Amino acid sequence: MTCSGVPIPPDETSVRAACEKFDKEDAHQTEQALQELFNQYRTNGDKPHVLLKVVALNRLYSAGIFDVHGMADRIHQQAGTIDAALAQGSPRIVDEIARFLLDKTGRKFYAFASKYCSWHNPGAYPIWDSNVCRYLSCLKDTPFAKPDYWERYAQFVSLMAHFREHYKLDAFGFKEIDKFLWIYGAEPNNGETGDAASA
């Protein structure tokens, strides 16, 4: 993944500006709809509720799940384990959910899994997706320039915690930082500050 310029740097001002911009766009309505849905159906023991969450999240976040029934079935089958892990903020549950369709598709769905878990417990689960990867890839000569260089989601959580600490963003949760990464990852060179770079 490459970028043609240095992205706007992450600091308190740019994160707050990104959150304000995000909340004025259609994405904010999507967030509100999903928040109401996941708040209403906090657990995963009711199969129709799980299917509704999977379908809504997959469609509104373009998560790439074609077999929504298969994903919902697997989540429902392991509802007790999943709900306990989500309550604890355990990163390993993202790895497990990401692999639920691996035998059918040959793919791991980390974007979907991180988003599904984030909507249940946003303080514990930063979102991994192409916008996040695109933005971080543009941070040349930093520890974050290869954001897909991890094998377990716990490593990505550690990376994002380091990102927050490194750029002194302790005032923000993963949700606010995700809004920043979503806004500037979609257009990583919006407000570019330097010469061309690639990662």
SETIMI-869180 format. One line per 8 residues: number of its first residue (from 1); their letters; for each residue x, y, z of N, C-alpha, C. Coordinates in Angstrom, 3 decimals, decimal comma. Atoms other than C-alpha are relative to their C-alpha. Layout:
% residues N
NUM	A	X Y Z X Y Z X Y Z | ... .
***
This chain:
% residues 199
1	MTCSGVPI	0,849 -1,180 0,000 0,000 0,000 0,000 0,887 1,233 0,000 | -0,833 -1,184 0,116 1,419 3,375 -0,993 -0,829 1,259 0,194 | 0,655 -1,296 -0,071 0,647 7,035 -0,517 0,887 1,007 -0,713 | -0,745 -0,957 0,813 1,680 10,088 -2,515 0,440 1,230 0,774 | -0,417 -1,145 -0,789 2,348 12,486 0,359 -0,049 -0,343 1,476 | 0,013 0,213 -1,438 2,734 12,836 4,087 -1,349 0,458 0,541 | 1,333 -0,375 -0,466 -0,659 12,829 5,823 0,050 1,020 1,125 | 0,100 -0,940 -1,102 -1,843 15,409 8,290 0,399 -0,712 1,288 .
9	PPDETSVR	-0,503 0,707 -1,184 -0,102 14,595 11,597 -1,075 -0,169 1,068 | 0,968 0,209 -1,078 -2,067 13,128 14,495 0,377 0,819 1,235 | -0,159 -0,733 -1,247 -2,396 15,600 17,342 -1,409 0,337 0,499 | 1,322 -0,254 -0,582 -5,212 16,818 19,587 -0,869 0,837 -0,921 | 0,770 -0,884 0,881 -6,254 19,537 17,156 -0,554 -0,751 -1,195 | 0,450 0,707 1,201 -6,413 17,266 14,108 -0,996 -1,107 0,337 | 0,959 1,036 -0,393 -8,206 14,482 15,991 -1,357 0,627 0,292 | 1,278 -0,671 -0,294 -10,844 16,899 17,293 -0,659 0,483 -1,288 .
17	AACEKFDK	0,541 -0,472 1,276 -11,250 18,377 13,810 -0,588 -1,157 -0,801 | 0,500 1,168 0,723 -11,649 14,907 12,298 -1,301 -0,500 0,611 | 1,231 0,446 -0,667 -14,261 13,957 14,899 -1,162 0,925 -0,346 | 1,052 -0,950 0,365 -16,214 17,144 14,159 -0,449 -0,206 -1,443 | 0,331 0,235 1,407 -16,027 16,493 10,419 -0,784 -1,300 -0,153 | 0,674 1,293 0,057 -17,036 12,863 10,898 -1,453 0,138 0,450 | 1,335 -0,107 -0,584 -20,033 13,842 13,027 -0,942 0,871 -0,819 | 0,839 -0,804 0,881 -21,277 16,242 10,322 -0,342 -0,732 -1,292 .
25	EDAHQTEQ	0,204 0,732 1,243 -21,192 13,631 7,562 -1,032 -1,115 0,191 | 0,969 1,095 -0,053 -23,541 10,775 6,692 0,478 -1,132 0,891 | -0,560 1,061 -0,841 -21,186 8,471 8,584 -0,535 0,089 1,425 | 0,512 -0,171 -1,361 -22,544 9,935 11,815 -1,355 -0,677 0,163 | 1,297 0,668 -0,055 -26,045 8,670 11,014 0,172 -1,511 0,030 | -0,316 1,426 -0,031 -24,590 5,247 10,327 0,419 -0,417 1,402 | -0,454 0,291 -1,359 -22,847 5,350 13,702 -1,165 -0,014 0,979 | 1,147 -0,065 -0,900 -26,060 6,342 15,465 -0,878 -1,231 -0,144 .
33	ALQELFNQ	0,836 1,176 0,243 -28,012 3,521 13,834 0,624 -1,255 0,608 | -0,676 1,174 -0,537 -25,407 0,928 14,770 0,080 0,051 1,522 | -0,056 -0,123 -1,452 -25,072 2,280 18,286 -1,320 -0,409 0,636 | 1,309 0,382 -0,526 -28,800 1,940 18,878 -0,218 -1,501 -0,111 | 0,181 1,432 0,212 -28,793 -1,563 17,429 0,813 -0,822 0,990 | -0,864 0,772 -0,892 -25,839 -2,843 19,442 -0,313 0,265 1,473 | 0,421 -0,261 -1,372 -27,077 -1,135 22,612 -1,251 -0,801 0,348 | 1,228 0,749 -0,249 -30,435 -2,859 22,229 0,267 -1,495 0,127 .
41	YRTNGDKP	-0,316 1,436 0,007 -28,905 -6,282 21,566 1,449 -0,185 0,425 | -1,356 0,015 -0,544 -25,864 -6,375 23,830 0,658 -1,383 -0,070 | -0,570 1,344 -0,040 -25,427 -10,155 23,898 -0,276 -0,731 -1,313 | 0,062 0,743 1,265 -25,266 -12,853 21,227 -0,726 -1,336 0,108 | 0,706 1,261 -0,214 -27,567 -15,554 22,539 -1,275 -0,169 -0,799 | 1,223 0,059 0,812 -30,539 -14,719 20,308 0,393 0,064 -1,476 | -0,502 0,110 1,379 -29,904 -15,838 16,729 -0,518 1,094 -0,932 | 0,454 -1,092 0,881 -32,185 -13,329 14,930 0,663 1,343 0,316 .
49	HVLLKVVA	-0,663 -1,235 -0,378 -30,584 -10,493 16,892 1,446 0,022 -0,518 | -1,368 0,091 0,514 -27,099 -11,697 15,952 0,002 0,224 -1,508 | 0,075 -0,169 1,448 -28,108 -11,938 12,296 -0,240 1,458 -0,364 | 0,277 -1,401 0,259 -29,504 -8,415 12,414 1,260 0,844 0,174 | -1,239 -0,750 -0,226 -26,231 -7,081 13,867 1,018 -0,270 -1,106 | -0,963 0,359 1,044 -24,110 -8,973 11,338 -0,365 0,656 -1,327 | 0,444 -0,570 1,275 -26,195 -7,825 8,362 0,174 1,522 -0,013 | -0,089 -1,467 -0,050 -26,365 -4,190 9,475 1,456 0,466 -0,028 .
57	LNRLYSAG	-1,411 -0,393 -0,048 -22,659 -3,958 10,307 0,687 -0,273 -1,329 | -0,621 0,368 1,260 -21,622 -5,759 7,140 -0,386 0,958 -1,121 | 0,468 -0,887 1,067 -23,750 -3,545 4,909 0,455 1,437 0,213 | -0,298 -1,412 -0,252 -23,166 -0,185 6,583 1,492 0,283 0,074 | -1,449 -0,177 -0,090 -19,432 -0,733 7,112 0,740 -0,677 -1,146 | -0,620 0,659 1,154 -18,803 -2,612 3,852 1,083 -0,974 0,436 | -0,984 0,891 -0,620 -17,118 -5,419 5,793 0,338 -1,230 -0,836 | -0,395 1,056 0,932 -17,087 -7,921 2,910 -0,429 -1,408 0,352 .
65	IFDVHGMA	0,501 1,337 -0,344 -19,017 -10,815 4,485 -1,112 -0,369 -0,972 | 1,037 0,454 0,924 -20,941 -12,660 1,766 -0,933 -1,012 0,665 | 0,801 1,011 -0,704 -22,129 -15,499 3,997 -0,398 0,535 1,373 | 0,404 -0,606 -1,266 -23,874 -13,401 6,644 -0,681 -1,009 0,915 | 0,655 1,032 -0,821 -25,953 -16,382 7,795 1,045 -0,907 0,656 | -1,057 0,840 -0,555 -22,823 -18,475 8,249 0,722 0,694 1,138 | -0,664 -0,756 -1,053 -21,132 -15,753 10,276 -0,895 0,119 1,227 | 0,931 -0,131 -1,117 -24,226 -15,182 12,404 -0,158 -1,327 0,736 .
73	DRIHQQAG	0,110 1,326 -0,625 -24,552 -18,943 13,017 1,180 -0,274 0,921 | -1,188 0,288 -0,798 -20,975 -19,225 14,253 0,054 0,872 1,252 | 0,011 -0,896 -1,167 -21,296 -16,187 16,520 -1,030 -0,480 1,011 | 1,057 0,469 -0,902 -24,557 -17,499 17,954 0,402 -1,290 0,697 | -0,418 1,282 -0,582 -23,112 -20,989 18,503 0,989 0,185 1,140 | -1,010 -0,240 -1,034 -20,307 -19,531 20,610 -0,328 1,243 0,836 | 0,440 -1,231 -0,664 -22,368 -16,768 22,229 0,555 0,143 1,413 | -0,480 -0,087 -1,377 -21,360 -17,607 25,802 1,460 0,395 0,076 .
81	TIDAALAQ	-1,432 -0,302 0,032 -17,649 -17,572 25,043 0,256 1,412 -0,508 | -0,179 -1,325 0,597 -17,928 -14,464 22,874 -0,421 1,101 0,960 | 0,493 -1,042 -0,907 -20,003 -12,480 25,358 0,929 0,179 1,201 | -0,929 -0,091 -1,127 -17,619 -13,301 28,209 1,290 0,707 -0,423 | -1,236 -0,618 0,495 -14,594 -12,312 26,105 -0,197 1,489 -0,274 | 0,278 -1,402 0,281 -16,228 -9,067 24,975 -0,080 0,814 1,285 | 0,113 -0,696 -1,285 -17,026 -8,118 28,555 1,374 0,246 0,617 | -1,355 -0,116 -0,541 -13,376 -8,694 29,490 0,910 0,830 -0,898 .
89	GSPRIVDE	-0,853 -0,707 0,956 -12,037 -6,907 26,411 1,130 -0,862 -0,514 | -1,048 0,919 0,433 -10,076 -9,993 25,395 0,263 0,126 -1,504 | -0,280 -0,145 1,431 -8,306 -9,439 22,045 -0,091 -1,309 -0,782 | -0,023 1,268 0,735 -8,203 -13,135 21,196 -1,339 -0,312 -0,674 | 1,296 0,299 0,610 -11,936 -13,166 20,422 -0,099 0,579 -1,405 | -0,031 -0,554 1,353 -11,264 -10,954 17,402 0,662 -0,994 -0,953 | -0,667 1,023 0,817 -8,843 -13,593 16,079 -0,955 -1,147 -0,313 | 0,910 1,129 0,187 -11,485 -16,273 16,573 -1,116 0,348 -0,978 .
97	IARFLLDK	1,090 -0,393 0,895 -14,332 -14,387 14,900 0,522 0,202 -1,423 | -0,584 -0,237 1,327 -12,051 -13,377 12,019 0,187 -1,308 -0,777 | -0,257 1,299 0,649 -11,458 -17,096 11,304 -1,264 -0,849 -0,183 | 1,215 0,823 0,038 -15,083 -18,259 11,488 -0,340 -0,519 -1,391 | 0,325 0,428 1,368 -15,448 -18,456 7,690 1,233 -0,433 -0,776 | -1,254 0,334 0,666 -11,846 -19,417 6,958 -0,097 -1,301 -0,791 | 0,106 1,295 0,688 -12,745 -23,010 6,034 -0,813 0,098 -1,292 | 0,833 -0,162 1,191 -15,313 -21,777 3,458 0,611 0,945 -1,028 .
105	TGRKFYAF	-0,457 -1,068 0,894 -13,572 -18,738 2,026 1,512 0,069 -0,170 | -1,449 -0,129 0,024 -9,877 -19,117 2,773 0,471 1,369 0,453 | -0,327 -1,369 -0,416 -9,985 -15,583 4,214 -0,273 0,200 1,487 | 0,257 -0,463 -1,358 -9,723 -14,039 7,654 -0,644 1,376 -0,106 | 0,752 -1,245 0,079 -12,178 -11,212 8,221 0,277 0,869 1,227 | -0,383 -0,819 -1,145 -10,302 -8,977 10,654 -0,752 1,323 0,042 | 0,735 -1,270 -0,005 -12,077 -5,805 9,560 -1,370 -0,203 0,638 | 1,317 0,271 -0,583 -15,477 -7,301 10,327 0,112 -0,333 1,480 .
113	ASKYCSWH	-0,116 0,463 -1,389 -14,336 -8,975 13,540 0,345 1,144 0,943 | -0,372 -1,115 -0,874 -12,697 -5,852 14,957 -1,158 0,982 0,145 | 1,147 -0,908 -0,064 -15,754 -3,751 14,090 -1,124 -0,595 0,850 | 1,052 0,660 -0,786 -18,164 -6,289 15,571 0,322 0,091 1,494 | -0,406 -0,063 -1,409 -16,210 -6,397 18,812 0,032 1,442 0,498 | -0,046 -1,400 -0,396 -15,698 -2,637 18,864 -1,381 0,535 0,338 | 1,346 -0,493 -0,272 -19,416 -2,022 18,728 -0,561 -0,559 1,304 | 0,394 0,530 -1,307 -19,840 -4,217 21,804 0,790 0,629 1,143 .
121	NPGAYPIW	-0,878 -0,529 -1,047 -16,913 -2,706 23,718 1,039 0,917 -0,652 | -0,896 -0,884 0,760 -15,378 0,327 21,956 1,278 0,385 0,728 | -1,190 -0,374 -0,741 -12,904 1,047 24,739 1,116 -1,022 -0,086 | -0,982 1,087 0,011 -11,148 -2,284 24,250 0,450 -0,405 -1,394 | -0,266 0,542 1,335 -11,205 -2,861 20,496 0,148 1,097 -1,056 | -0,200 -0,911 1,133 -9,620 -0,454 17,986 -0,347 -0,716 -1,301 | 0,436 0,581 1,272 -10,882 -0,979 14,466 1,176 -0,109 -0,969 | -0,963 0,241 1,071 -8,685 -2,483 11,775 -0,761 -0,018 -1,323 .
129	DSNVCRYL	0,568 0,065 1,345 -9,647 -1,724 8,164 0,939 0,685 -0,984 | -0,890 -0,517 1,035 -8,245 -0,419 4,895 0,353 1,472 0,228 | -0,315 -1,410 -0,253 -8,513 3,265 5,909 1,079 0,142 1,061 | -1,014 -0,012 -1,060 -6,527 2,626 9,092 1,352 -0,392 -0,586 | -1,239 0,489 0,609 -3,930 0,668 7,137 0,592 1,039 -0,934 | -0,472 -0,987 0,970 -3,728 3,346 4,442 0,654 1,191 0,708 | -0,571 -1,146 -0,699 -3,146 6,184 6,898 1,317 -0,366 0,671 | -1,208 0,373 -0,727 -0,610 4,369 9,054 1,158 -0,305 -0,941 .
137	SCLKDTPF	-1,052 0,315 0,969 1,293 3,204 5,979 0,729 1,242 -0,480 | -0,607 -1,251 0,453 1,981 6,851 5,162 0,896 0,646 1,055 | -0,814 -0,584 -1,064 3,725 7,537 8,489 1,433 -0,513 -0,125 | -1,357 0,435 0,314 7,213 7,123 7,077 0,929 0,192 1,199 | -1,022 -0,060 -1,053 10,080 6,413 9,497 -0,597 0,049 1,406 | 0,595 0,147 -1,332 7,778 5,624 12,416 -0,234 -1,483 0,250 | 0,296 1,404 -0,284 6,985 2,343 14,192 -1,338 -0,456 -0,578 | 1,352 0,313 0,446 3,522 2,506 12,592 -0,114 -0,160 -1,506 .
145	AKPDYWER	0,022 -0,051 1,463 4,498 2,512 8,912 -0,357 -1,337 -0,653 | 0,412 1,298 0,542 3,776 -1,223 8,471 -1,112 -0,559 0,890 | 1,077 0,339 -0,923 0,372 -1,556 10,162 -0,573 -1,397 -0,163 | 0,501 1,357 0,181 -0,359 -4,996 8,722 1,043 -1,050 0,392 | -1,068 0,917 -0,386 2,819 -6,510 10,164 -0,289 -0,578 1,389 | 0,351 0,653 -1,255 1,108 -8,515 12,896 -0,762 -1,276 -0,318 | 0,633 1,307 0,201 -0,227 -12,029 13,301 -1,202 -0,201 0,902 | 1,123 0,098 -0,924 -2,591 -11,651 16,253 -0,518 1,396 0,309 .
153	YAQFVSLM	0,627 -1,297 -0,227 -5,053 -8,878 16,975 0,575 0,701 1,224 | -0,593 -0,614 -1,188 -3,443 -8,311 20,391 1,179 0,892 -0,371 | -1,130 -0,814 0,449 -0,405 -6,975 18,520 -0,485 1,322 -0,600 | 0,566 -1,228 0,548 -2,592 -4,474 16,683 -0,511 0,910 1,116 | 0,440 -0,794 -1,152 -4,158 -3,348 19,977 1,198 0,697 0,626 | -1,218 -0,575 -0,552 -0,641 -2,808 21,308 0,538 1,119 -0,892 | -0,446 -1,011 0,955 0,286 -0,887 18,156 -0,809 1,282 0,151 | 0,848 -1,176 -0,111 -2,704 1,427 18,532 0,147 0,684 1,360 .
161	AHFREHYK	-0,267 -0,598 -1,305 -2,031 1,945 22,241 1,297 0,803 -0,056 | -1,271 -0,703 0,187 1,538 2,904 21,296 -0,201 1,261 -0,836 | 0,325 -1,147 0,846 0,190 5,210 18,578 -0,605 1,123 0,848 | 0,648 -0,997 -0,856 -2,009 6,972 21,141 1,005 0,642 0,958 | -1,007 -0,519 -0,930 0,868 7,320 23,594 1,052 0,847 -0,721 | -1,067 -0,666 0,750 3,456 8,336 20,983 -0,399 1,410 -0,429 | 0,467 -1,293 0,481 1,325 11,181 19,640 -0,753 0,796 1,069 | 0,600 -0,710 -1,141 0,089 12,229 23,106 -1,497 0,221 -0,205 .
169	LDAFGFKE	1,448 -0,040 0,233 -3,539 11,403 22,355 -0,764 -0,693 1,128 | 0,610 0,695 -1,128 -4,357 10,066 25,813 -1,397 0,513 0,336 | 1,324 -0,558 -0,265 -7,417 12,335 25,960 -1,073 -0,682 -0,831 | 0,953 0,614 0,922 -9,030 10,212 23,252 -0,051 -1,513 0,179 | 0,156 1,445 0,024 -10,425 6,695 23,215 0,247 -0,527 -1,402 | -0,202 0,608 1,319 -10,005 4,238 20,370 -1,059 0,477 -0,998 | 1,081 -0,407 0,896 -13,357 5,398 18,954 0,320 1,333 -0,664 | -0,338 -1,306 0,566 -12,217 8,997 18,504 1,199 -0,102 -0,949 .
177	IDKFLWIY	-1,166 0,184 0,865 -8,881 7,909 17,068 -0,408 -0,701 -1,289 | 0,487 0,659 1,204 -10,730 5,619 14,674 -0,664 0,990 -0,951 | 0,614 -1,012 0,857 -12,747 8,581 13,413 1,079 0,794 -0,746 | -1,126 -0,700 0,626 -9,477 10,427 12,746 0,594 -0,845 -1,126 | -0,608 0,875 0,997 -8,007 7,438 10,908 -0,941 -0,251 -1,173 | 0,983 0,219 1,064 -11,229 6,920 8,950 -0,036 1,206 -0,935 | 0,052 -1,220 0,813 -11,353 10,548 7,791 1,255 0,160 -0,838 | -1,241 -0,275 0,717 -7,689 10,879 6,861 0,569 -1,241 -0,693 .
185	GAEPNNGE	-0,379 1,204 0,732 -7,230 7,264 5,804 -0,715 -0,099 -1,325 | 0,731 -0,019 1,266 -9,905 7,728 3,158 0,706 0,903 -1,002 | -0,774 -0,923 0,821 -7,845 10,658 1,841 1,266 0,330 0,773 | -1,163 -0,162 -0,867 -4,430 10,238 3,498 0,823 1,248 -0,274 | -0,819 -1,164 0,325 -2,924 13,255 1,736 -0,769 1,308 0,146 | 0,775 -1,203 -0,271 -5,656 15,691 2,759 0,760 0,827 1,041 | -0,803 -0,790 -0,920 -3,586 18,447 4,317 1,423 -0,487 0,060 | -1,346 0,572 -0,012 -0,289 16,882 3,256 1,023 1,015 0,452 .
193	TGDAASA	-0,968 -0,890 -0,623 2,755 18,277 4,957 1,419 -0,199 -0,491 | -1,391 0,222 0,406 5,762 17,024 3,039 0,130 -0,670 -1,343 | -0,306 0,601 1,291 7,369 15,160 0,173 -0,652 -1,367 -0,126 | 0,600 1,297 0,287 6,178 11,985 -1,455 0,666 -1,078 0,845 | -0,512 1,104 -0,819 6,536 8,836 0,617 -0,758 -1,259 -0,358 | 0,679 1,272 0,209 5,704 5,199 0,281 0,397 -0,949 1,091 | -0,304 0,980 -1,047 5,537 2,273 2,669 -0,204 -1,383 -0,570 .
***
